[in-house]
Amino acid sequence: MKAKVIYSDKFLKGISWFMSIGGITLWPFIILREMYQKEWMDFKRKRIIRHESIHIAQQGELLVLPFYVLYILEWGVKLLIYGRRAYYHISFEREAYGHEDNKYYLQTRKPYSWVKYIFNDI
Protein backbone atom coordinates (compact mmCIF):
# COMPACT_ATOMS: atom_id res chain seq x y z
CA MET A 1 0.00 0.00 0.00
CA LYS A 2 1.24 3.47 -0.83
CA ALA A 3 0.80 5.93 2.03
CA LYS A 4 -0.33 9.52 1.74
CA VAL A 5 2.41 11.93 2.87
CA ILE A 6 1.35 14.96 4.91
CA TYR A 7 3.61 17.77 6.18
CA SER A 8 2.74 19.23 9.59
CA ASP A 9 5.16 20.73 12.11
CA LYS A 10 2.30 21.60 14.42
CA PHE A 11 1.07 18.00 14.68
CA LEU A 12 4.55 16.52 15.16
CA LYS A 13 5.52 19.08 17.80
CA GLY A 14 2.28 18.28 19.61
CA ILE A 15 3.08 14.57 19.92
CA SER A 16 6.87 14.84 20.46
CA TRP A 17 6.82 14.37 24.23
CA PHE A 18 9.94 12.24 24.68
CA MET A 19 12.06 13.09 21.66
CA SER A 20 11.98 15.30 18.60
CA ILE A 21 10.65 13.38 15.63
CA GLY A 22 11.01 14.10 11.95
CA GLY A 23 8.17 11.84 10.90
CA ILE A 24 5.58 9.35 12.06
CA THR A 25 3.34 6.77 10.45
CA LEU A 26 -0.30 6.74 11.43
CA TRP A 27 -1.76 4.28 8.96
CA PRO A 28 -2.45 5.14 6.15
CA PHE A 29 -0.58 8.45 6.51
CA ILE A 30 3.06 9.43 6.81
CA ILE A 31 3.40 12.77 8.59
CA LEU A 32 6.68 14.64 8.13
CA ARG A 33 8.20 17.94 9.25
CA GLU A 34 7.54 20.76 6.81
CA MET A 35 11.26 21.27 6.17
CA TYR A 36 11.30 17.99 4.22
CA GLN A 37 9.27 19.65 1.46
CA LYS A 38 12.30 21.71 0.49
CA GLU A 39 14.13 20.57 -2.63
CA TRP A 40 17.52 20.47 -0.88
CA MET A 41 16.05 17.93 1.59
CA ASP A 42 15.18 15.50 -1.21
CA PHE A 43 17.66 12.78 -0.18
CA LYS A 44 16.66 12.85 3.49
CA ARG A 45 12.93 13.06 2.64
CA LYS A 46 13.15 9.96 0.45
CA ARG A 47 15.00 8.06 3.19
CA ILE A 48 12.44 9.01 5.84
CA ILE A 49 9.57 8.08 3.53
CA ARG A 50 11.22 4.68 2.93
CA HIS A 51 11.59 4.23 6.71
CA GLU A 52 7.98 5.18 7.37
CA SER A 53 6.78 3.06 4.42
CA ILE A 54 8.31 0.03 6.12
CA HIS A 55 6.10 0.88 9.11
CA ILE A 56 3.10 1.05 6.74
CA ALA A 57 3.92 -2.53 5.64
CA GLN A 58 4.31 -3.66 9.26
CA GLN A 59 1.04 -2.03 10.25
CA GLY A 60 -0.77 -3.54 7.28
CA GLU A 61 0.34 -7.09 8.03
CA LEU A 62 -0.76 -6.70 11.67
CA LEU A 63 -4.08 -5.07 10.74
CA VAL A 64 -2.98 -1.72 12.21
CA LEU A 65 -4.22 -1.75 15.83
CA PRO A 66 -2.15 -4.78 16.97
CA PHE A 67 0.93 -3.01 15.57
CA TYR A 68 0.45 -0.12 17.98
CA VAL A 69 -0.25 -2.46 20.91
CA LEU A 70 2.88 -4.53 20.20
CA TYR A 71 4.94 -1.39 19.61
CA ILE A 72 4.01 0.07 23.00
CA LEU A 73 4.47 -3.27 24.80
CA GLU A 74 7.89 -3.83 23.26
CA TRP A 75 8.91 -0.25 24.00
CA GLY A 76 7.91 -0.74 27.65
CA VAL A 77 9.95 -3.94 28.00
CA LYS A 78 12.96 -2.49 26.23
CA LEU A 79 12.68 0.68 28.33
CA LEU A 80 13.45 -1.47 31.37
CA ILE A 81 16.47 -2.96 29.61
CA TYR A 82 17.86 -0.05 27.59
CA GLY A 83 16.44 3.05 29.26
CA ARG A 84 16.38 6.12 27.01
CA ARG A 85 17.71 4.10 24.07
CA ALA A 86 14.70 1.75 24.10
CA TYR A 87 13.22 3.28 20.93
CA TYR A 88 16.23 2.18 18.88
CA HIS A 89 15.83 -1.42 20.10
CA ILE A 90 12.17 -1.84 19.13
CA SER A 91 11.98 -4.53 16.45
CA PHE A 92 9.82 -2.41 14.15
CA GLU A 93 12.34 0.45 14.31
CA ARG A 94 15.33 -1.83 13.86
CA GLU A 95 13.88 -3.23 10.66
CA ALA A 96 12.99 0.24 9.37
CA TYR A 97 16.35 1.82 10.25
CA GLY A 98 18.20 -1.19 8.90
CA HIS A 99 16.61 -0.92 5.47
CA GLU A 100 15.72 2.76 5.00
CA ASP A 101 18.59 3.26 2.55
CA ASN A 102 17.48 0.38 0.31
CA LYS A 103 14.94 1.72 -2.17
CA TYR A 104 14.07 -1.84 -3.27
CA TYR A 105 13.54 -3.30 0.21
CA LEU A 106 9.75 -3.19 0.21
CA GLN A 107 9.70 -5.05 -3.12
CA THR A 108 11.66 -7.97 -1.63
CA ARG A 109 10.61 -7.78 2.03
CA LYS A 110 9.10 -10.95 3.47
CA PRO A 111 6.00 -10.56 5.68
CA TYR A 112 6.70 -10.25 9.41
CA SER A 113 10.39 -9.51 8.84
CA TRP A 114 10.39 -7.42 12.03
CA VAL A 115 9.98 -10.59 14.16
CA LYS A 116 13.64 -11.58 13.78
CA TYR A 117 14.65 -8.33 15.50
CA ILE A 118 12.65 -8.86 18.71
CA PHE A 119 15.10 -10.93 20.73
CA ASN A 120 18.38 -10.86 18.81
CA ASP A 121 19.73 -7.78 20.63
CA ILE A 122 18.93 -8.70 24.25
DSSP file with accessible surface (Angstrom, degrees, kcal/mol):
  #  RESIDUE AA STRUCTURE BP1 BP2  ACC     N-H-->O    O-->H-N    N-H-->O    O-->H-N    TCO  KAPPA ALPHA  PHI   PSI    X-CA   Y-CA   Z-CA
    1    1 A M              0   0  146      0, 0.0     2,-0.5     0, 0.0    59,-0.1   0.000 360.0 360.0 360.0 136.8    0.0    0.0    0.0
    2    2 A K        -     0   0  193     54,-0.0     2,-0.1     1,-0.0    51,-0.0  -0.809 360.0-139.1 -93.4 126.1    1.2    3.5   -0.8
    3    3 A A        -     0   0   15     -2,-0.5     2,-0.5     1,-0.1    26,-0.2  -0.476  13.1-116.5 -83.7 155.5    0.8    5.9    2.0
    4    4 A K  E     -a   29   0A 134     24,-1.9    26,-2.6    -2,-0.1     2,-0.5  -0.801  29.2-139.8 -89.8 128.0   -0.3    9.5    1.7
    5    5 A V  E     -a   30   0A  40     -2,-0.5     2,-0.4    24,-0.2    26,-0.2  -0.787  21.6-177.2 -94.4 130.3    2.4   11.9    2.9
    6    6 A I  E     -a   31   0A  62     24,-3.1    26,-2.9    -2,-0.5     2,-0.5  -0.959  17.1-144.3-124.1 143.9    1.3   15.0    4.9
    7    7 A Y  E     +a   32   0A  63     -2,-0.4     2,-0.2    24,-0.2    26,-0.2  -0.944  33.3 149.9-112.2 121.0    3.6   17.8    6.2
    8    8 A S     >  +     0   0   30     24,-2.2     4,-1.8    -2,-0.5     5,-0.2  -0.724  23.5 177.4-156.4 100.8    2.7   19.2    9.6
    9    9 A D  H  > S+     0   0   38     -2,-0.2     4,-2.9     2,-0.2     5,-0.3   0.897  88.8  57.7 -64.6 -40.4    5.2   20.7   12.1
   10   10 A K  H  > S+     0   0  181      1,-0.2     4,-1.8     2,-0.2    -1,-0.2   0.928 108.2  44.5 -59.3 -47.7    2.3   21.6   14.4
   11   11 A F  H  > S+     0   0   78      2,-0.2     4,-1.2     1,-0.2    -1,-0.2   0.946 115.3  47.3 -62.4 -48.7    1.1   18.0   14.7
   12   12 A L  H  X S+     0   0    0     -4,-1.8     4,-0.9     1,-0.2     3,-0.4   0.891 111.3  50.4 -65.0 -38.7    4.6   16.5   15.2
   13   13 A K  H  < S+     0   0  138     -4,-2.9     3,-0.5     1,-0.2    -1,-0.2   0.888 107.2  57.0 -64.4 -35.0    5.5   19.1   17.8
   14   14 A G  H  < S+     0   0   47     -4,-1.8    -1,-0.2    -5,-0.3    -2,-0.2   0.778 114.5  35.9 -67.7 -26.3    2.3   18.3   19.6
   15   15 A I  H  < S+     0   0   48     -4,-1.2     2,-1.8    -3,-0.4     3,-0.3   0.438  88.3 100.6-107.0  -0.8    3.1   14.6   19.9
   16   16 A S     <  +     0   0   29     -4,-0.9    -1,-0.1    -3,-0.5    -4,-0.0  -0.514  38.1 141.6 -85.5  73.8    6.9   14.8   20.5
   17   17 A W  S    S+     0   0  197     -2,-1.8    -1,-0.2     1,-0.1     3,-0.1   0.858  75.1  24.7 -81.8 -39.1    6.8   14.4   24.2
   18   18 A F  S    S+     0   0  162      1,-0.3     2,-0.3    -3,-0.3    -1,-0.1   0.715 131.3   1.0-101.7 -27.2    9.9   12.2   24.7
   19   19 A M  S    S-     0   0   70      2,-0.0     2,-0.3     0, 0.0    -1,-0.3  -0.984  77.9 -94.8-158.7 154.6   12.1   13.1   21.7
   20   20 A S        -     0   0  100     -2,-0.3     2,-0.4    -3,-0.1    -7,-0.1  -0.614  44.3-160.4 -74.8 130.6   12.0   15.3   18.6
   21   21 A I        -     0   0   33     -2,-0.3     3,-0.1    -9,-0.2    -5,-0.1  -0.920  23.6-162.5-119.5 143.5   10.6   13.4   15.6
   22   22 A G  S    S-     0   0   22     -2,-0.4    11,-2.1     1,-0.3     2,-0.3   0.640  78.0  -3.8 -92.0 -18.5   11.0   14.1   11.9
   23   23 A G  E     -B   32   0A  12      9,-0.2     2,-0.3   -11,-0.1    -1,-0.3  -0.983  55.8-164.0-168.0 160.2    8.2   11.8   10.9
   24   24 A I  E     -B   31   0A  44      7,-2.1     7,-3.1    -2,-0.3     2,-0.6  -0.987  18.4-132.2-149.8 151.2    5.6    9.4   12.1
   25   25 A T  E     +B   30   0A   6     -2,-0.3     2,-0.5     5,-0.2     5,-0.2  -0.943  23.0 171.3-108.9 120.6    3.3    6.8   10.4
   26   26 A L  E >   -B   29   0A  59      3,-2.5     3,-2.8    -2,-0.6    30,-0.0  -0.895  58.2 -81.0-124.6  93.6   -0.3    6.7   11.4
   27   27 A W  T 3  S+     0   0  100     -2,-0.5     3,-0.1     1,-0.4    -2,-0.0  -0.041 115.9  12.1 -43.8 128.3   -1.8    4.3    9.0
   28   28 A P  T 3  S+     0   0   36      0, 0.0   -24,-1.9     0, 0.0    -1,-0.4  -0.818 122.2  69.2-100.0  28.9   -2.5    5.1    6.2
   29   29 A F  E <   -aB   4  26A  82     -3,-2.8    -3,-2.5   -26,-0.2     2,-0.5  -0.834  55.4-154.9-113.1 147.4   -0.6    8.5    6.5
   30   30 A I  E     -aB   5  25A   1    -26,-2.6   -24,-3.1    -2,-0.3     2,-0.5  -0.987  18.3-160.9-112.5 122.5    3.1    9.4    6.8
   31   31 A I  E     +aB   6  24A  15     -7,-3.1    -7,-2.1    -2,-0.5     2,-0.3  -0.935  14.1 178.7-111.2 123.0    3.4   12.8    8.6
   32   32 A L  E     -aB   7  23A   0    -26,-2.9   -24,-2.2    -2,-0.5    -9,-0.2  -0.833  35.7 -90.8-120.9 160.6    6.7   14.6    8.1
   33   33 A R    >   -     0   0   27    -11,-2.1     3,-1.5    -2,-0.3     4,-0.2  -0.353  39.6-118.7 -63.3 148.3    8.2   17.9    9.2
   34   34 A E  G >  S+     0   0   83      1,-0.3     3,-2.1     2,-0.2     4,-0.3   0.796 107.8  71.8 -63.5 -27.8    7.5   20.8    6.8
   35   35 A M  G >  S+     0   0   79      1,-0.3     3,-1.4     2,-0.2    -1,-0.3   0.774  84.1  70.1 -61.2 -24.0   11.3   21.3    6.2
   36   36 A Y  G <  S+     0   0   11     -3,-1.5    -1,-0.3     1,-0.3    -2,-0.2   0.577  83.7  70.8 -73.6  -4.8   11.3   18.0    4.2
   37   37 A Q  G <  S+     0   0  111     -3,-2.1    -1,-0.3    -4,-0.2    -2,-0.2   0.708  76.4 103.5 -77.9 -20.6    9.3   19.6    1.5
   38   38 A K  S X  S-     0   0  106     -3,-1.4     3,-1.7    -4,-0.3     7,-0.2  -0.353  78.9-127.8 -67.2 141.8   12.3   21.7    0.5
   39   39 A E  G >  S+     0   0  174      1,-0.3     3,-1.9     2,-0.2     4,-0.2   0.879 107.6  59.1 -58.7 -38.8   14.1   20.6   -2.6
   40   40 A W  G 3  S+     0   0  190      1,-0.3    -1,-0.3     2,-0.1     3,-0.2   0.625 100.6  58.3 -69.9 -10.0   17.5   20.5   -0.9
   41   41 A M  G <> S+     0   0   20     -3,-1.7     4,-3.1    -6,-0.2    -1,-0.3   0.263  72.4 113.4 -97.7  11.7   16.1   17.9    1.6
   42   42 A D  H <> S+     0   0   58     -3,-1.9     4,-2.4     1,-0.2     5,-0.2   0.885  74.7  47.5 -53.0 -47.9   15.2   15.5   -1.2
   43   43 A F  H  > S+     0   0  137     -3,-0.2     4,-1.9     1,-0.2    -1,-0.2   0.948 116.6  42.7 -62.2 -48.6   17.7   12.8   -0.2
   44   44 A K  H  > S+     0   0   83      2,-0.2     4,-2.6    -4,-0.2     5,-0.2   0.900 112.7  53.9 -66.2 -40.3   16.7   12.9    3.5
   45   45 A R  H  X S+     0   0   40     -4,-3.1     4,-2.7     1,-0.2     5,-0.2   0.941 108.8  48.6 -59.3 -46.1   12.9   13.1    2.6
   46   46 A K  H  X S+     0   0  108     -4,-2.4     4,-2.3    -5,-0.2    -1,-0.2   0.899 111.8  49.9 -62.5 -40.5   13.1   10.0    0.4
   47   47 A R  H  X S+     0   0   63     -4,-1.9     4,-2.5     2,-0.2    -1,-0.2   0.928 112.2  46.7 -65.2 -43.9   15.0    8.1    3.2
   48   48 A I  H  X S+     0   0   20     -4,-2.6     4,-3.1     2,-0.2     5,-0.3   0.912 111.3  51.7 -65.8 -40.2   12.4    9.0    5.8
   49   49 A I  H  X S+     0   0   42     -4,-2.7     4,-2.5    -5,-0.2    -1,-0.2   0.913 109.9  49.7 -64.1 -38.4    9.6    8.1    3.5
   50   50 A R  H  X S+     0   0   53     -4,-2.3     4,-1.6    -5,-0.2    -2,-0.2   0.941 112.1  48.7 -62.9 -44.5   11.2    4.7    2.9
   51   51 A H  H  X S+     0   0    5     -4,-2.5     4,-1.3     1,-0.2     3,-0.4   0.954 115.2  43.0 -58.4 -51.2   11.6    4.2    6.7
   52   52 A E  H  X S+     0   0   14     -4,-3.1     4,-1.9     1,-0.2    -1,-0.2   0.837 108.3  59.7 -68.8 -29.6    8.0    5.2    7.4
   53   53 A S  H  X S+     0   0   27     -4,-2.5     4,-2.0    -5,-0.3    -1,-0.2   0.835 100.1  56.5 -67.2 -30.9    6.8    3.1    4.4
   54   54 A I  H  X S+     0   0    2     -4,-1.6     4,-2.4    -3,-0.4    -1,-0.2   0.915 105.9  50.9 -64.2 -39.7    8.3    0.0    6.1
   55   55 A H  H  X S+     0   0    4     -4,-1.3     4,-3.1     2,-0.2    -2,-0.2   0.889 105.4  56.0 -64.8 -35.5    6.1    0.9    9.1
   56   56 A I  H  X S+     0   0    5     -4,-1.9     4,-2.6     2,-0.2    -1,-0.2   0.934 109.0  47.1 -59.8 -44.2    3.1    1.0    6.7
   57   57 A A  H  X S+     0   0   30     -4,-2.0     4,-2.3     2,-0.2    -2,-0.2   0.923 113.1  48.6 -63.3 -43.5    3.9   -2.5    5.6
   58   58 A Q  H  X S+     0   0    0     -4,-2.4     4,-1.2     1,-0.2    -2,-0.2   0.926 113.0  47.4 -61.9 -45.2    4.3   -3.7    9.3
   59   59 A Q  H  <>S+     0   0    2     -4,-3.1     5,-3.4     1,-0.2     3,-0.2   0.905 110.7  52.6 -64.7 -40.3    1.0   -2.0   10.2
   60   60 A G  H ><5S+     0   0   34     -4,-2.6     3,-1.2    -5,-0.2    -1,-0.2   0.912 108.1  49.2 -62.6 -42.8   -0.8   -3.5    7.3
   61   61 A E  H 3<5S+     0   0   34     -4,-2.3    -1,-0.2     1,-0.3    -2,-0.2   0.762 115.1  45.4 -72.3 -19.9    0.3   -7.1    8.0
   62   62 A L  T 3<5S-     0   0   24     -4,-1.2     5,-0.3    -3,-0.2    -1,-0.3   0.288 116.7-112.1-101.7   9.0   -0.8   -6.7   11.7
   63   63 A L  T < 5 -     0   0  144     -3,-1.2     2,-2.0    -4,-0.2    -3,-0.2   0.872  51.5 -92.4  60.0  38.4   -4.1   -5.1   10.7
   64   64 A V  S >><S+     0   0   34     -5,-3.4     4,-1.4     1,-0.2     3,-0.6  -0.332 117.5  61.9  67.4 -73.0   -3.0   -1.7   12.2
   65   65 A L  H 3> S+     0   0  123     -2,-2.0     4,-2.1     1,-0.2     3,-0.3   0.919 101.0  52.4 -57.8 -46.2   -4.2   -1.8   15.8
   66   66 A P  H 3> S+     0   0   61      0, 0.0     4,-3.0     0, 0.0     5,-0.3   0.853 103.6  61.3 -59.1 -29.5   -2.2   -4.8   17.0
   67   67 A F  H <> S+     0   0    6     -3,-0.6     4,-2.8    -5,-0.3    -2,-0.2   0.956 106.2  44.3 -57.9 -50.1    0.9   -3.0   15.6
   68   68 A Y  H  X S+     0   0   61     -4,-1.4     4,-2.3    -3,-0.3     5,-0.2   0.890 113.7  50.3 -65.4 -37.4    0.4   -0.1   18.0
   69   69 A V  H  X S+     0   0   76     -4,-2.1     4,-2.5     2,-0.2    -1,-0.2   0.950 114.6  43.4 -64.6 -48.7   -0.3   -2.5   20.9
   70   70 A L  H  X S+     0   0   67     -4,-3.0     4,-3.0     2,-0.2     5,-0.3   0.892 111.9  54.8 -63.9 -39.2    2.9   -4.5   20.2
   71   71 A Y  H  X S+     0   0   49     -4,-2.8     4,-2.5    -5,-0.3    -1,-0.2   0.945 111.8  42.9 -59.3 -49.7    4.9   -1.4   19.6
   72   72 A I  H  X S+     0   0  113     -4,-2.3     4,-2.5     2,-0.2    -2,-0.2   0.915 115.0  49.9 -66.0 -42.2    4.0    0.1   23.0
   73   73 A L  H  X S+     0   0  107     -4,-2.5     4,-2.2    -5,-0.2    -2,-0.2   0.939 113.4  45.4 -61.7 -46.0    4.5   -3.3   24.8
   74   74 A E  H  X S+     0   0   22     -4,-3.0     4,-2.8     1,-0.2     5,-0.3   0.915 111.5  52.6 -66.4 -39.9    7.9   -3.8   23.3
   75   75 A W  H  X S+     0   0   84     -4,-2.5     4,-2.1    -5,-0.3    -1,-0.2   0.927 109.0  50.9 -60.0 -43.0    8.9   -0.2   24.0
   76   76 A G  H  X S+     0   0   28     -4,-2.5     4,-1.3     2,-0.2    -2,-0.2   0.921 112.9  44.5 -60.9 -45.5    7.9   -0.7   27.7
   77   77 A V  H  X S+     0   0   82     -4,-2.2     4,-1.1     1,-0.2     3,-0.4   0.945 115.8  46.6 -64.6 -46.6    9.9   -3.9   28.0
   78   78 A K  H  X S+     0   0    3     -4,-2.8     4,-3.8     1,-0.2     5,-0.5   0.793 103.1  64.4 -71.3 -23.1   13.0   -2.5   26.2
   79   79 A L  H  X S+     0   0   67     -4,-2.1     4,-1.7    -5,-0.3    -1,-0.2   0.904 102.1  50.2 -63.2 -38.6   12.7    0.7   28.3
   80   80 A L  H  < S+     0   0  156     -4,-1.3    -1,-0.2    -3,-0.4    -2,-0.2   0.832 120.2  36.2 -66.6 -32.2   13.4   -1.5   31.4
   81   81 A I  H  < S+     0   0   83     -4,-1.1    -2,-0.2     2,-0.1    -1,-0.2   0.900 133.5  20.2 -87.3 -46.2   16.5   -3.0   29.6
   82   82 A Y  H >< S-     0   0   58     -4,-3.8     3,-1.5     1,-0.3    -3,-0.2   0.462  83.3-158.1-109.1  -5.8   17.9    0.0   27.6
   83   83 A G  G >< S+     0   0   32     -4,-1.7     3,-2.2    -5,-0.5    -1,-0.3  -0.349  75.7   3.1  63.4-134.7   16.4    3.1   29.3
   84   84 A R  G 3  S+     0   0  240      1,-0.3     3,-0.4     2,-0.1    -1,-0.3   0.669 130.5  60.6 -60.0 -19.4   16.4    6.1   27.0
   85   85 A R  G X  S+     0   0  143     -3,-1.5     3,-0.9     1,-0.2     4,-0.5   0.356  71.3 106.9 -89.4   6.0   17.7    4.1   24.1
   86   86 A A  G X>  +     0   0    0     -3,-2.2     3,-2.1     1,-0.2     4,-0.6   0.879  69.1  63.1 -53.3 -42.5   14.7    1.7   24.1
   87   87 A Y  G >4 S+     0   0   36     -3,-0.4     3,-1.2     1,-0.3    -1,-0.2   0.880 100.0  52.9 -51.4 -42.3   13.2    3.3   20.9
   88   88 A Y  G <4 S+     0   0   91     -3,-0.9    -1,-0.3     1,-0.2    -2,-0.2   0.576 107.2  53.4 -75.2  -7.1   16.2    2.2   18.9
   89   89 A H  G <4 S+     0   0   43     -3,-2.1     2,-0.3    -4,-0.5    -1,-0.2   0.411  76.8 115.8-106.1  -0.2   15.8   -1.4   20.1
   90   90 A I  S <X S-     0   0    0     -3,-1.2     4,-2.7    -4,-0.6     3,-0.4  -0.526  70.4-130.8 -69.5 132.3   12.2   -1.8   19.1
   91   91 A S  H  > S+     0   0    0     -2,-0.3     4,-2.3     1,-0.2     5,-0.2   0.872 105.7  53.5 -56.0 -40.1   12.0   -4.5   16.5
   92   92 A F  H  > S+     0   0    0      1,-0.2     4,-1.9     2,-0.2    -1,-0.2   0.900 112.8  44.2 -62.8 -40.2    9.8   -2.4   14.1
   93   93 A E  H  > S+     0   0    9     -3,-0.4     4,-3.4    -6,-0.2     5,-0.4   0.885 109.8  55.3 -72.4 -38.0   12.3    0.4   14.3
   94   94 A R  H  X S+     0   0   59     -4,-2.7     4,-2.1     1,-0.2    -2,-0.2   0.914 110.0  46.0 -63.4 -41.2   15.3   -1.8   13.9
   95   95 A E  H  X S+     0   0    0     -4,-2.3     4,-1.0    -5,-0.2    -1,-0.2   0.949 115.9  46.2 -64.3 -46.5   13.9   -3.2   10.7
   96   96 A A  H >X S+     0   0    0     -4,-1.9     4,-0.9    -5,-0.2     3,-0.7   0.933 116.1  43.6 -64.1 -47.1   13.0    0.2    9.4
   97   97 A Y  H 3< S+     0   0   87     -4,-3.4     3,-0.5     1,-0.2     4,-0.3   0.886 111.1  56.7 -65.2 -36.0   16.4    1.8   10.2
   98   98 A G  H 3< S+     0   0   55     -4,-2.1    -1,-0.2    -5,-0.4    -2,-0.2   0.710 120.5  26.7 -68.3 -19.6   18.2   -1.2    8.9
   99   99 A H  H X< S+     0   0   41     -4,-1.0     3,-1.6    -3,-0.7     6,-0.3   0.320  84.2 106.4-128.0   9.8   16.6   -0.9    5.5
  100  100 A E  T 3< S+     0   0   24     -4,-0.9   -49,-0.2    -3,-0.5   -50,-0.2   0.721  82.3  53.7 -67.6 -18.2   15.7    2.8    5.0
  101  101 A D  T 3  S+     0   0  104     -4,-0.3     2,-0.8     1,-0.1    -1,-0.3   0.521  89.8  86.4 -91.3  -4.8   18.6    3.3    2.6
  102  102 A N    X   -     0   0   69     -3,-1.6     3,-1.6     1,-0.1     4,-0.4  -0.827  57.7-169.5 -99.6 103.7   17.5    0.4    0.3
  103  103 A K  T 3  S+     0   0  137     -2,-0.8    -1,-0.1     1,-0.3     3,-0.1   0.629  87.4  49.9 -70.9  -8.8   14.9    1.7   -2.2
  104  104 A Y  T >> S+     0   0  125      1,-0.1     4,-0.9     2,-0.1     3,-0.9   0.408  80.1 100.8-104.3   0.1   14.1   -1.8   -3.3
  105  105 A Y  H X> S+     0   0   16     -3,-1.6     4,-1.9    -6,-0.3     3,-1.1   0.904  78.3  52.2 -56.8 -46.2   13.5   -3.3    0.2
  106  106 A L  H 34 S+     0   0   78     -4,-0.4    -1,-0.3     1,-0.3    -2,-0.1   0.787 105.2  57.7 -65.4 -22.4    9.7   -3.2    0.2
  107  107 A Q  H <4 S+     0   0  152     -3,-0.9    -1,-0.3     1,-0.2    -2,-0.2   0.763 120.0  28.2 -75.8 -24.2    9.7   -5.1   -3.1
  108  108 A T  H << S+     0   0   99     -3,-1.1    -2,-0.2    -4,-0.9    -1,-0.2   0.479  90.1 124.4-114.4  -5.3   11.7   -8.0   -1.6
  109  109 A R     <  -     0   0   34     -4,-1.9     3,-0.1    -5,-0.2    -3,-0.0  -0.310  54.6-136.8 -62.6 133.6   10.6   -7.8    2.0
  110  110 A K    >   -     0   0  157      1,-0.1     3,-1.1    -2,-0.1    -1,-0.1  -0.664  34.1 -92.9 -87.1 145.5    9.1  -10.9    3.5
  111  111 A P  T 3  S+     0   0   94      0, 0.0    -1,-0.1     0, 0.0   -53,-0.1  -0.248 108.9  15.4 -56.4 144.9    6.0  -10.6    5.7
  112  112 A Y  T >  S+     0   0  113      1,-0.1     3,-1.6    -3,-0.1     4,-0.4   0.753  75.5 149.9  62.1  30.0    6.7  -10.3    9.4
  113  113 A S  G X   +     0   0   14     -3,-1.1     3,-0.8     1,-0.3     4,-0.3   0.773  62.4  69.6 -62.3 -23.7   10.4   -9.5    8.8
  114  114 A W  G >  S+     0   0   17      1,-0.2     3,-1.7     2,-0.2     4,-0.3   0.758  80.6  76.9 -65.4 -23.1   10.4   -7.4   12.0
  115  115 A V  G X  S+     0   0   70     -3,-1.6     3,-1.8     1,-0.3     4,-0.5   0.876  84.5  61.3 -60.0 -38.4   10.0  -10.6   14.2
  116  116 A K  G <  S+     0   0  129     -3,-0.8     4,-0.4    -4,-0.4    -1,-0.3   0.690 100.7  56.4 -65.2 -13.3   13.6  -11.6   13.8
  117  117 A Y  G <  S+     0   0   32     -3,-1.7    -1,-0.3    -4,-0.3     4,-0.3   0.533  84.1  85.4 -92.6  -7.7   14.7   -8.3   15.5
  118  118 A I  S <  S+     0   0   37     -3,-1.8     3,-0.2    -4,-0.3    -2,-0.1   0.954 107.8   9.8 -62.9 -52.2   12.7   -8.9   18.7
  119  119 A F  S >  S+     0   0  157     -4,-0.5     3,-1.4     1,-0.1    -1,-0.2   0.552 101.6  91.0-108.1  -8.9   15.1  -10.9   20.7
  120  120 A N  T 3  S+     0   0  102     -4,-0.4    -1,-0.1     1,-0.3    -2,-0.1   0.459  91.0  46.2 -77.6   5.3   18.4  -10.9   18.8
  121  121 A D  T 3         0   0   34     -4,-0.3    -1,-0.3    -3,-0.2    -2,-0.1   0.350 360.0 360.0-121.2   5.8   19.7   -7.8   20.6
  122  122 A I    <         0   0  112     -3,-1.4    -3,-0.0   -33,-0.0   -44,-0.0  -0.683 360.0 360.0 -89.1 360.0   18.9   -8.7   24.3
